[in-house]
């Protein structure tokens, strides 16, 4: 399944989850969940690339240097550890994930809090 499809199917769950738990008033928890979600999405993309040669080419296409790309693609540790490495965060940065359809839980939380403040006249 492509990363775009994963994001598309994940969106209703994350929006519903934020809609239910936003009253907890814990913005840091939503920020941490965003970080964790992005790492897991990078891990999924790494697994989708499957072969070391394809991983190398995709990292190079994303602007990662040849030595770093080769080291990560051919000799890198498990996908979970690689998801936070500089090569993967450069290849699939926050902006790129957002362009693919990732909706930030923290941004959704702040939007819900602001709309509640406006409704209550607290702005």
Buried (B, 14 or more C-beta within 10 A) or exposed (E): EEBEEBBEEBEEEBEEBBEEBBEEEEBEBBBEBBEEBBBBBBBBBBEBBEEBEEBBBBBBEBEBEEEBBBBBBEEBEEBEEBBEBEBBBBBBBEEBBBEBBBBBBBBBBBEBBEEEEEEEEEE
